Amino acid sequence: MDLNTLYFYTTTIKNWIPIIGTFKLEPIILDSMNFLHERDCMKIYGFVIMPNHLHMILEQLRLNGKGSPIASLKKYTSHRFQQYLAKHDPEVLKSFEVNWKSRKINFWQPHPDVFELDNEETIFQKLDYIHRNPLQAHWNLVKDPVDYMYSSARFYERGEKNFPFLHDYRNWTETTQCPRGV
């Protein structure tokens, strides 16, 4: 993923195990998003944290040290997930064991879904998809997207800025070469 480019990004927990929702790990992801925002490494224009995956519309602005902001987010959340599960459910933690040179535990599946966004129509379609994710029949988490706590839906529907890291995608399109209304 290039810097200063808008993307739809999806990353999933290994084997689709719903540890995020089961163990209420959403605040860990929010902490990482906020940290990267405060360091001016990443802007997030839309998101939803689901029980076993994460969707975002994002722009990486600069590296966080030597790594990309996304790599930092995944590294931090993995470390914190591991700490939590080691303390609260070591049996579940065993599901994430790997025999890699770089690590012994891996939470995030390799090869996330990444799609460059270059026009307002596609941005809006992806944002709508993100906000409707909690309503899908197999999740049935809420009846209205604005009722789901771990999403940018309230920001766009009601103007509530509950997440300091959240930016309005319409500001991005106004300040870039992205053609409006395409």
N, C-alpha and C positions, 0 to 999 in steps of 0.2 A: 504494500500500500504506500502510495506517495504522500508526502507532506502537502498540506494546503489543497487537498482534494477531498471532496465530499463523497462518503461511502455509506451504503447500507451494509451493516456488518452483523453477522450471526455467529455466535459461538455456543457450543453445546457441551454439557457435562458428559464425560465418558459413559458410553453405553446407555445414554439417556436416563441415568439414575436421577430421580428428582430430589437430590440432597438440598438444593437451594430452598425449596419450599418446605420440605419435611423438617429441616433443622432451622428454618427462619434465618438463612444466611444472607438475605437481601441487603441488610445494613453494611455488610463487609464490601459488597460490590459498590454501593452508594459512596462509602468512604473513599474507595479507590478512585471513583469518577470525580469526586470533589477534590481530592488531592491533585490529580492530574490537571484539573481546571485551575486550581490555585497556582500551580506552577507554570501556567500558560503553555501546557503541552498539548492539550486536546480541548476541542469544543464538542459538546453533545447537543444535537438539535432535536432528538427524539429518542425514546428508549422504552423498553419494557423488560422487566426481569421476571422470567417465568420459573416454574419449579425446577426445570432442568436445562434451561437455555436463556440466552440473553440476545435481544435485538437492539441495535443502535443505529442511528444516523449520526455520523461523526466526521470530524475533520481533525487529523493529527497536525499540530502546528510545528512542533519541534521535538527532538529526541528528549527523553527523560534520562539524562546521563548518557550511557552508551546504547540504550535500548529504545525501541519505539514505545509510544504511550500504550498501545494495545498489549505489547509484550509485558510492560510494567503492570498493567491491570491484571493480566492473567497470572503473573508471578506472585503479586501481592495477594490476590484472592486465593490462590492455591495454598500459599503459606498459611494464611489465616484459616482456611477450611481445614487444613491438616491439623492445626493446633486445636481447633474446636472439636473435630471428630476424635482425635487422640484422647481428649478429656471426656467427651460425652458418649461416644459410640465407636470404640476401637474396632469392633467387628465390621462395621460399614466401611471404615477406613481401609480395611484389607481389600475391598473391591477395587481400590484405585492403585494398588501396588503394580509397579512396572520394574523391569530389569533393564534400565537404560543407563548409559554412562553418566548422563547429566542429572539423573534424579531417580529416586526410588518410588515416588508417588506422583501420579499424574491425574488431575481432575478434568482438564479440558481436552476434548477430542482434537486431534490434529486436523488441519485443513478446514478452517472456518469458511463460511460462505461470505464472500466479499463481492459487492456490486457497486461500481462507480455510478454516482448520480450526477447527471449533467443538465437536467431540465426540471422545471418546477412541477410539471405534471407527474413525472416519475417520483420525485421527492414526496409529493402529496400521496401518491398511491402507496409508497412504502410506509409513510407515516400512518396512514389509515390502517394498513395491515398490522403494524406494530400495535396500535391502540385497540384493535379488535382481537388480538391474540388471546387475551384472558376470557373472551366470550365463546371461544370454540367449544363445541359440544364435549370433547374429551377432557377439557379442563373445567369448563363451567365455573369459573372462579367468581364472576360477577355478572350482573344483568346489563350494566351500563359501563362503558369503558372508563368514565370519570370516577367510578367507585373503586377502581383498582389502585391501590396505594403505590405500587412500584412501576409507575408509568408516567409518561409526559402528557397523558390525555387531558388532565385537569388544566394544565398549562395552556394548551391550545383551545380547549372548549370553554373554560371559565376565566382564563387569564391569571390563574393562581400560580405563583412562582414558589413552589415548595422545595425546589432543588436549586441551589445556587449555581450549579454547573450548567444549567439548561439555557440554551440560546434558541431564539426563534429562527427557523429556517428561512423565513421571508427576508430577514436581515442579511443572510448569506447571499441569497439570490440578487439582492439589490447592490451588493458591493463586489460582485464578481462578473465574469463574462457569461454567466448562465443566462440564457435567453428567457425572458418572462413569458408565460402563457404558451410555451411550446408543448 
